Amino acid sequence: MYILANGKVITRSQSLPYLPDGGVVIDGTMIKEVGKTADLKKKYPDAEFIDAKGGVIMPAFINAHTHIYSALARGLSIKGNNPTNFYEVLDGTWWAIDRRLTLAGTKASADALYIDCIKQGVTTIFDHHASFCEIPGSLFQIAESAKRFGIRSCLCYEVSDRDGEEKSLQAVKENADFITYCEEHPDDMLKAMFGGHALFTISDKTFDRMVEANNGRTGYHIHVSEGMNDVYDSLQNYGRRPVQRLQDHGILGEKTILGHCIHVNTAEMDIIKATDTMCVNNPESNMGNAVGISPVLQLYKKGILIGMGTDAYTNDMLESLKVALCSQRHNACLPNVAWCEVTDMLFKNNAKMAERSGFPTLGVLKPGAAADVIVMDYKPYTPFSDANIDGHMIFGMTGRQCQTTIGNGKLLMKDRELIGIDEEAENAHILEEAKKLWRSLDSYDG
């Protein structure tokens, strides 16, 4: 049993939203009690005390859309790759990487991303994986890393026809096999979805194969209208807009996540709402790829459950939050919009999406919730409470200020030191796999 206390507690619970000097009691994988520091120490004298040192104690972050396979690309410049449109970004960068990503590379990518998550207070991710060099076993390799590092993970493999039918069939099978594994080995830390890449890389035949292999067992995690490629391809080749195609194939539903949704129109929004399908916004990636800004405000007004991801552009959810706010205001040409929407996306909706996907109660500090708790090394010099916490996060905090991370009741990092992990050794093996990948791309001579 732990007592994590002596900090400013932001619970995200209406019943007890803020304590200026308090903490949480963690018993096993769950939060047992939230209260004042002195009261908790007196009530649980035998519990191990973890000192928050005046920092901000709060629920850990959830990343609703990321890509483990991109982790080894940090600092990479592929010779001759100078994309001028979104397709060239995909083909010249990300597809080039995943076509060379071995199982060993997948493992190194997962290890790198999970370490970064711990260090930035992220304890739950929804990953969308691709490693067309070696598909079979890739999700299971990631799952091993997830268990080793203690990060909740909802995994899927992105089915695509871009590398031919054999690879497409392998991707369908990898999803189906991993879903079966998760059914046979239920675990609050590991879930499965059925992945799909952008619609312009998926034929109707492949969609039918995906639906048959899934057989209604779980939701889908798929890229939708990230670029205009999706819209043009769907209209020209199928006479339907992307969301309509998904509806035709029975892909939509309350457990399905649509990533990006930048170029969806109002009719498609109505379909998303009517089917209770979820969406995820990835603001930095969208801007970096110059594909546009998702109509978050309109989606929100429709009552669609929309969460926040990073698309692996960063692992810092506060960085993503800041960009989400600025991009929506810039897009609307209004400096007084989007505050409630983007903060809800990160702090409320991501937890709702996790619950729909089978995870326990996350995103809140209260008795019975999962013990996913972080401490932020943040000493405010202006008034601070639950009434203005979001302002402090947007204008004062960054993910790197996380000093202590607890996931599922397990201490993963304390005072910025990873627990049970030899970070130097991990970095060394990750670096070697990164060098191999870069050499295969003719982008490293060392």
C-alpha positions in Angstrom: 0.0 0.0 0.0 1.2 3.5 -0.9 0.4 7.0 0.3 1.3 9.5 -2.4 0.8 12.8 -0.7 2.2 16.2 0.4 1.0 17.8 -2.8 -1.7 19.9 -4.5 -4.3 17.4 -5.5 -6.4 17.8 -8.7 -8.8 14.9 -8.8 -11.1 15.7 -11.8 -13.9 14.5 -9.5 -16.9 16.7 -8.8 -17.3 15.4 -5.2 -13.8 16.5 -4.1 -12.1 18.4 -6.9 -9.2 19.9 -5.1 -7.0 19.6 -1.9 -4.2 22.1 -1.3 -2.3 19.6 0.8 -3.4 16.1 0.2 -2.8 12.8 -1.5 -4.1 9.4 -2.5 -3.9 6.0 -0.9 -3.2 3.2 -3.4 -4.1 -0.3 -2.5 -3.0 -2.8 -5.2 -4.2 -1.5 -8.6 -6.9 0.8 -7.3 -7.2 4.1 -5.4 -8.5 3.4 -1.9 -8.9 6.9 -0.6 -8.3 10.6 -1.4 -7.7 13.0 1.5 -5.5 15.4 3.4 -1.9 14.4 3.9 -2.0 14.4 7.7 -5.3 12.4 7.8 -4.0 9.7 5.4 -0.7 9.3 7.3 -2.5 8.9 10.5 -5.1 6.5 9.1 -2.6 4.3 7.3 0.6 4.4 9.4 2.1 1.2 7.8 1.7 2.4 4.2 4.8 3.3 2.2 4.9 7.1 1.9 5.8 8.7 -1.4 6.5 12.4 -1.0 5.1 14.6 -3.7 7.3 17.5 -2.4 4.6 20.1 -3.0 4.0 19.1 -6.6 0.7 18.7 -8.3 -0.9 15.2 -7.8 -3.3 14.4 -10.7 -4.6 11.6 -12.9 -2.1 10.3 -15.5 -2.6 11.2 -19.2 -4.2 9.1 -21.9 -3.0 9.3 -25.5 -6.0 8.2 -27.8 -4.0 7.8 -31.0 -0.3 7.2 -31.6 2.1 5.2 -33.7 4.8 3.1 -32.0 6.4 2.3 -35.4 7.6 5.9 -35.8 9.6 6.1 -32.6 13.0 5.4 -34.3 12.4 8.3 -36.7 13.5 11.0 -34.3 16.1 13.1 -36.0 15.9 11.1 -39.2 16.3 12.7 -42.6 15.8 10.3 -45.6 18.0 11.2 -48.5 16.1 12.5 -51.5 12.8 12.8 -49.5 11.4 16.2 -50.0 7.6 15.8 -49.8 5.3 18.4 -51.3 2.0 16.8 -50.5 0.5 14.4 -48.0 0.9 11.3 -50.2 4.6 12.0 -50.6 4.9 12.3 -46.8 3.3 8.9 -46.4 5.2 7.2 -49.2 8.5 8.9 -48.8 8.7 8.8 -45.0 6.4 6.6 -43.0 5.8 3.8 -45.5 9.5 3.8 -46.2 10.2 3.3 -42.5 7.6 0.6 -41.8 8.6 -1.4 -44.9 12.0 -1.8 -43.2 10.9 -2.3 -39.6 11.7 -5.8 -38.4 10.3 -7.4 -35.2 13.5 -6.3 -33.4 12.8 -2.8 -34.7 9.2 -3.0 -33.5 10.4 -4.0 -30.1 12.9 -1.1 -29.9 10.2 1.3 -31.1 7.8 0.2 -28.4 10.5 0.3 -25.7 11.4 3.9 -26.7 7.8 5.1 -26.8 6.9 3.5 -23.5 9.9 5.0 -21.7 9.0 8.4 -23.1 5.4 7.9 -22.0 6.5 7.1 -18.4 8.7 10.2 -18.3 5.8 12.4 -19.5 3.1 11.0 -17.3 1.2 9.0 -20.0 0.1 5.6 -18.7 -2.5 4.6 -21.4 -2.1 4.6 -25.1 -4.1 3.6 -28.2 -1.5 2.5 -30.7 -2.0 2.0 -34.5 1.0 -0.1 -35.7 2.6 -0.8 -39.0 5.7 -2.8 -39.8 5.2 -4.2 -43.3 8.7 -5.7 -43.3 7.6 -8.2 -40.6 3.9 -8.3 -39.8 3.2 -11.6 -38.0 3.8 -11.3 -34.3 4.3 -7.6 -34.3 1.4 -6.8 -32.0 2.5 -9.6 -29.6 6.0 -8.1 -29.6 4.5 -4.7 -28.6 2.3 -6.3 -26.0 5.5 -7.8 -24.3 7.0 -4.4 -24.1 3.7 -2.9 -22.8 3.7 -5.5 -20.0 7.3 -5.0 -19.2 7.0 -1.2 -18.9 3.6 -1.2 -17.3 1.7 1.0 -19.8 -2.0 0.3 -20.6 -2.2 -0.3 -24.3 -5.0 -0.8 -26.8 -3.3 -2.2 -29.9 -4.1 -2.8 -33.5 -2.4 -3.3 -36.9 -3.1 -1.0 -39.8 -4.5 -3.1 -42.6 -3.7 -1.7 -46.1 -3.5 -2.9 -49.7 -0.6 -0.6 -50.4 2.0 -3.4 -50.4 -0.1 -6.1 -52.1 -2.6 -8.8 -51.2 -0.2 -11.0 -49.2 0.7 -8.3 -46.8 -2.9 -7.2 -46.5 -3.9 -10.7 -45.6 -1.1 -10.9 -43.0 -2.3 -7.7 -41.5 -5.9 -8.9 -41.2 -4.7 -12.1 -39.6 -2.4 -10.2 -37.1 -5.4 -8.2 -35.9 -7.6 -11.2 -35.7 -5.0 -13.3 -33.8 -4.3 -10.5 -31.3 -8.0 -10.0 -30.7 -8.4 -13.7 -30.0 -5.4 -13.5 -27.6 -7.0 -10.7 -25.7 -10.3 -12.5 -25.5 -8.6 -15.6 -24.1 -6.3 -13.7 -21.7 -8.4 -10.8 -20.3 -6.3 -8.1 -18.9 -7.1 -4.6 -17.6 -3.8 -3.5 -19.1 -4.1 -4.8 -22.6 -6.9 -4.4 -25.2 -7.3 -4.9 -28.9 -9.0 -3.1 -31.8 -9.0 -3.9 -35.5 -6.8 -1.5 -37.4 -7.1 0.0 -40.8 -5.0 2.6 -42.7 -6.5 5.4 -44.8 -9.4 4.4 -46.9 -7.7 5.2 -50.1 -5.4 2.2 -49.4 -8.2 -0.2 -48.5 -10.5 -1.9 -51.1 -14.0 -3.0 -50.5 -12.8 -6.6 -50.7 -10.3 -5.9 -47.9 -13.0 -4.2 -45.8 -15.1 -7.3 -46.1 -12.2 -9.5 -45.0 -11.7 -7.2 -42.0 -15.3 -7.4 -40.9 -15.4 -11.1 -41.4 -12.2 -11.6 -39.4 -13.4 -9.4 -36.6 -16.8 -10.9 -36.4 -18.2 -8.1 -34.2 -15.7 -8.8 -31.4 -14.3 -5.3 -31.1 -14.2 -1.8 -32.6 -12.1 -0.5 -35.4 -9.3 2.0 -35.2 -8.9 3.6 -38.6 -7.6 6.8 -40.3 -10.4 8.8 -41.9 -10.1 11.9 -44.2 -6.7 12.9 -42.9 -5.9 14.1 -46.4 -8.1 14.8 -49.4 -6.7 11.6 -50.9 -9.4 9.8 -48.9 -12.2 12.0 -50.2 -11.2 12.0 -53.8 -10.6 8.2 -53.9 -13.9 7.4 -52.2 -15.9 9.6 -54.5 -14.1 8.7 -57.7 -13.9 4.9 -57.2 -16.9 4.2 -55.0 -19.3 7.1 -55.4 -19.4 7.5 -51.6 -17.6 9.8 -49.1 -15.2 8.0 -46.7 -17.6 7.9 -43.7 -20.4 6.6 -46.0 -18.0 3.8 -47.1 -17.3 2.9 -43.5 -21.0 2.8 -42.8 -21.7 0.6 -45.8 -19.3 -2.0 -44.5 -20.5 -1.9 -40.9 -17.3 -0.4 -39.5 -18.9 2.4 -37.5 -20.2 2.0 -33.9 -19.6 3.0 -30.3 -16.3 1.1 -30.0 -14.8 2.4 -33.2 -12.3 5.2 -33.3 -11.9 7.4 -36.4 -8.5 9.2 -36.4 -8.2 12.7 -37.7 -11.5 13.4 -39.5 -10.2 16.6 -41.0 -12.2 16.6 -44.3 -15.6 15.3 -43.1 -18.7 17.2 -44.1 -21.8 17.8 -42.0 -23.6 14.8 -43.5 -20.7 12.6 -42.4 -20.8 14.2 -39.0 -24.4 13.2 -38.7 -23.6 9.6 -39.5 -20.8 9.6 -37.0 -23.1 10.9 -34.3 -26.0 8.5 -35.3 -23.7 5.5 -35.0 -22.1 6.9 -31.7 -18.7 6.5 -33.3 -15.6 8.1 -31.6 -13.1 10.5 -33.2 -9.6 11.6 -32.3 -7.9 14.9 -33.1 -4.1 15.0 -33.6 -3.4 18.7 -33.9 0.3 18.9 -34.2 0.6 16.1 -36.7 -2.2 17.6 -38.9 -0.5 21.0 -39.0 3.0 19.5 -39.6 1.7 17.5 -42.5 -0.2 20.5 -43.9 -3.4 18.5 -44.3 -5.7 21.0 -42.5 -7.4 21.5 -39.1 -10.1 19.1 -37.9 -13.5 20.7 -37.4 -13.4 20.0 -33.7 -15.9 22.7 -32.7 -18.5 21.4 -35.2 -17.9 17.8 -34.2 -18.3 18.8 -30.6 -21.5 20.7 -31.3 -22.9 17.5 -32.9 -22.4 15.7 -29.6 -19.7 13.4 -31.0 -17.3 11.9 -28.5 -14.0 13.3 -29.7 -10.7 12.7 -27.9 -7.1 13.8 -28.2 -4.1 12.0 -29.6 -0.6 12.9 -30.9 -0.2 10.7 -34.0 3.3 10.2 -32.4 4.3 13.7 -33.3 5.0 14.0 -29.6 4.3 12.0 -26.5 3.6 15.1 -24.4 -0.2 15.4 -24.1 0.1 18.9 -22.7 2.0 20.0 -25.8 -0.9 18.5 -27.9 -3.4 20.4 -25.7 -1.7 23.7 -26.3 -1.6 23.2 -30.1 -5.2 22.0 -30.2 -6.4 25.3 -28.5 -4.3 27.5 -30.7 -5.2 25.7 -34.0 -8.9 25.8 -33.3 -8.8 29.5 -32.5 -6.7 30.2 -35.5 -9.0 28.2 -37.7 -12.1 30.0 -36.4 -10.4 33.4 -36.4 -11.7 33.8 -32.9 -9.6 34.2 -29.7 -12.4 33.1 -27.3 -13.3 29.6 -28.5 -12.3 26.0 -28.0 -11.1 26.2 -24.4 -13.7 24.0 -22.9 -13.7 21.7 -26.0 -10.0 20.9 -26.0 -9.7 20.5 -22.3 -12.7 18.2 -22.3 -11.1 16.1 -25.0 -8.0 15.5 -23.0 -9.2 15.3 -19.5 -12.7 13.8 -19.9 -13.3 12.3 -23.3 -10.1 10.3 -23.5 -11.1 8.6 -20.3 -14.6 7.9 -21.7 -13.0 6.3 -24.8 -10.8 4.2 -22.6 -13.8 2.9 -20.7 -15.6 2.1 -23.9 -12.6 0.1 -25.0 -12.7 -2.1 -21.8 -10.2 -0.3 -19.6 -11.1 0.4 -15.9 -12.1 3.9 -14.7 -9.3 6.3 -15.6 -8.7 10.0 -15.7 -10.0 10.7 -12.1 -8.7 10.3 -8.6 -11.4 8.8 -6.5 -12.0 5.5 -4.5 -12.4 2.6 -6.9 -10.7 4.3 -9.9 -7.5 2.7 -11.4 -4.3 3.9 -9.7 -2.9 5.8 -12.6 -1.4 8.8 -10.9 1.3 11.3 -11.6 3.1 14.1 -9.8 4.0 17.3 -11.8 7.0 19.3 -10.5 5.1 22.6 -10.8 5.3 25.4 -8.3 2.7 28.1 -9.2 3.5 31.7 -8.5 -0.2 32.7 -9.1 -3.4 31.5 -7.4 -3.9 27.8 -8.1 -7.0 25.5 -7.6 -9.4 23.4 -9.5 -11.0 26.6 -10.8 -8.0 27.5 -12.9 -6.0 24.2 -13.3 -6.5 24.1 -17.0 -5.0 27.5 -17.4 -2.0 26.5 -15.4 -1.6 23.4 -17.6 -1.9 25.3 -20.9 0.3 28.2 -20.0 2.6 26.7 -17.3 3.1 23.0 -17.5 4.8 20.6 -19.9 5.0 16.8 -19.9 8.7 16.9 -18.9 7.7 18.3 -15.6 6.4 14.9 -14.6 8.5 13.7 -11.7 6.6 10.6 -10.5 4.5 8.2 -12.5 2.3 5.4 -11.1 0.5 3.0 -13.5 -2.0 0.4 -12.3 -0.7 0.9 -8.8 2.9 0.2 -9.8 5.6 2.8 -9.3 7.1 3.4 -12.7 9.1 6.5 -12.0 10.0 8.3 -8.8 11.7 11.7 -8.7 12.4 11.4 -12.4 14.2 8.0 -12.0 12.8 5.0 -13.8 12.0 2.1 -11.5 13.3 -1.3 -12.4 14.6 0.0 -15.8 18.2 0.4 -16.7 17.7 3.4 -18.9 21.2 3.5 -20.3 21.0 -0.1 -21.4 17.6 0.4 -22.9 18.8 3.5 -24.8 21.8 1.5 -26.1 19.7 -1.3 -27.6 17.2 1.2 -29.0 20.0 3.1 -30.6 21.5 0.0 -32.3 18.1 -0.8 -33.8 17.7 2.8 -35.0 21.1 2.7 -36.7 20.1 -0.5 -38.5 16.9 1.1 -39.7 18.6 4.3 -40.8 21.2 2.3 -42.7 18.5 0.4 -44.5 17.1 3.8 -45.6 20.6 4.9 -46.7 20.4 7.7 -44.1 23.2 6.8 -41.7 26.9 6.0 -42.4 28.1 5.3 -38.9 
